[in-house]
Amino acid sequence: MSDRGRRRGVNADAMALATAGPWTIGVVCDGVSMSPRSERAAQVAAETGAATLVARLRAGVLPEIALGEAAVRAGRAVSALASSVTAAPACTYIAGIAGPDGIWVASIGDSRAYWLPDEGSGMPLSEDDAGEHDALSAWLGADADEPEPGIRSYRPRDPGRLLLCTDGLSRYLPDAEALKAKLVRPAHVQTPGGDLLEDARSLITHALHAGGHDNVTALLIPVRPGCARLP
C-alpha cells in the first residue's frame, strides 16, 4: 500500500511485486525529492528491478547474485532517464526475496527492510546509506556511482513478514518492535490477500496520523519457513 502523504502533491514512491517459482519478490523505491521526475525514476527502478529478479531467479541464479544484478540494471535504467548529469532523476531502492530457503534483501539509500516474526523480536535487514545530517550518500541515477547494494540474508525459523518500506514510514516507526506492534494478526493465521492489506493499511495510517510529511509505502511479504509459498 502507498499514499502520497499530507504534505506532498505527488506520490514519488513506487513498488513492484512478483513471483518466480517458490520465490516472492518485492521492490520499493522512493524518488529523491530534489531531483526532476523523481516519480518516474522510482517507477522505472521498481519495474526493472523486479523484472530482472524474476528472470534471473528462474534461470537458477543465486538470490544474492540476482539482487546485485537487478540493482545494477535498475540503476542503469534510471540513469537513462537523465537529459544531463545536472538534470538526473534519482531514487532510493530496496528489494527483497522471500522463499522456503530464507530471505535476501538489497538496499541503496534509505528505504528499508525489516523482519517481523509472529513471535519473538523483529530486526532491521538493511542499513541506510546516509552521511552527515542524514543526507543520502547513495542512490540510483546518472549523478550517482555504479550501484553497490548492501545485501543481507536471513534464515528465519518461524513464520512472519518481510517488510519493505520508504522513509515516509520509518521516520515514524524506526524500529522493528514498533512496526510489529501495528500489525493486525500473525501471518500464519491470515486470510490470503486480506489481513496483509489490513496490516499495510495500519502502518500507513499511523504514518499519516503522525504527520504524513512524506510519501509513505509499505510492502509486506508473508514468510513460512520450509513452505513453497502461502496459498
N, C-alpha and C positions, 0 to 999 in steps of 0.2 A: 504494500500500500504506500502511496505517496501523496503529499499535499504541498502546495506552494507556500504554506505558512501565512502569517498575518501581516508580514512586512514586505513581501516580495510581489511584484506584479507578474512575474513569470516563474514557472517551476523549471529550474535548470537541472534538476535531478533526473536520472533515468535508470531503468533496471531491465534485466532480461532474465528469463527463467527457462530452462530446457532440461531434457533428459538424454542420456546416451547409455543404453543398456542398463546396468544396475546403478548408474550414477545420476544424481540430481545436481544440476549446475545452476548457480546464481551469480549474477554480476550486477553491481550497483556503482553508479558514477555520479559525481557532483560537479557541475560546471563551475569553474573558477569565476567568481562574480566580476572581477576586474578585466576579464578577457572578453572579446567580442564573440557573439554567437555561442556562448558557453553551453546553452541548452542543446545545440547541435553537436558539440563536442561530446557531451555526456551520452547522447543517444547513439552516436556512431561508435564510441568506445564500448558501450554495453553490448550492442548488437555484434560487433566484430569479435569481442572477447568471448561471448557465449558461442557464436558460430564456430570459432576456432577450437574451443574446448570440446564441443560435440564431435567435430571432425577428427581431432587428434585422439580423443579417448576411444572412439570407435575403431581407430586404426591400431589400438593397442599400446599407445604411448603412455608411459607412467604419468600419474597425475601431476607430480611436481614439474616434470618436463613440459607437459601440456600447459600448465599455468604460466610458466615462463614464456613459452612461445606465444600464448594468447595475449599476454601483456605487451609484448613487443609489437605484435600485429595491430593491437588496439592503438598503441602509441603512434604507429606509422599512419594509421587511418585518420587519426585526429590531426597529425601534422599536415596531412594532405589538404586539410580544410583551410590552411592559412594562405592569405594573399601575400603576406610577408612575415618576417620574424617579429616585427613590431605590431602586427595585426593577426595574432595567432590565437584561435580558440583553444581553450585548455580545460582540463577536468581532472579530478581525482579518480581512483579506480580501486575497487575491492572485488575480488572474485572468490567463490567458494565451490568446492566439490564435496559432496557427501555420498557415501555408499556403504556397503557392508564391511569394507576393509578400513574405514576411517573417514577422517575429514582433512581436507587440504585447503589452504587459503593463500592468496597472493594479494599484496596491498601496495599501492603507490599513493602517497598523500595522506589525508586524514580521515577518509572514510574507514569504517572499522568492521571487524568481525568478532563475534563473541560465541562461546559455547555456553548454552543454558540448559543444564541437565534437569530432568524431572526431579531428581533427588540429589542432594549434596550441593557443593559450591560450584558456581559458574566461573568462567575466566575469559579474559580477552585473548584473542588469537592473532592479533595484529598490533603493530606499533606505528604511531603516527610519524610521518616524515615532516618534522617541524623544527624550526630553529628558534631564534630569539623572538619573544612576544608571540609565540605560537604561529609564526609565519611559515607558510608551506616551503619545504626545501626540495620537494619532488612532486611532479605532476606529469600528465600527458599533454603534449603539444609541441609545435615547431620550435618554441622558445625553451624547450626542456632538453636534457640529455637523453640518450637512449635509455629506455625504461630498465631499471634493475629492481624488480619487485622483491619485497620481503616475503618469503614463502615459509609457511609453517604447517606442520601436520600434527594431528592428534587422533589417538585411537580410543574413543570412549567405551566404557564398559556397560553403561546404562543408557536408556533412551533419553532423548531431549531434543533440542532445536539448535540449529546453526543460524545465527542472526547476522545479516549483513546490513549495514545502515550508514547513512550520511551523518555529518556532524550536526545537522539540524536536530537529530535525536540525542546523540551522545553528549552534546553540551549540557543537556538537562538530566540525562541518566548516564553518567560516565562509567559506572562500574557494573559488573555483571549481576551482582546481587540486587541492585536497584532495578535493573531491567527485568530480572526474573520475577521480582515481586509484582510486576504489572501484567504478567501473563495470566490467562484465564484458567486453563486446565492443563494437566500433564499431556505431553504429546501422544503417549501410548493409549489414551482414552478419548482422543479426539475423533470427531466425525470427519471423514476425508473432505478437505476443501472448506470446511465450515469454521471450526474453532480457531484454526490458524489465522483466518481473516479477522476473527474477533481479537486475537492476540495482537495482530498488527495494528488494528484499529485502536486498541487500548494504548499502545505505545505512541502512536501518532497523536491521539487525543491528549495524552499527558504533555507532549511537547507543545502543542497548541495552547493548552491551558497555562503552561509555564511561561509563555511569552510568544512562542512561534516566530522568533526573529529571522529564521531562515527556512528554506525549503526543507522538508523532512521526509525521509524514505526509510522504510523497514521491510526487509525481505526475510521471511522465516522458512527454513527447510527442516522438516521433521527427520529425525535420525533414529533408526533402530539398529543397533549393532548386530551384525550377523544375518540381517534380513535383506533380501534383494531390493525391496522398495515397499513403502507403505502402499496399501491398496488405493 
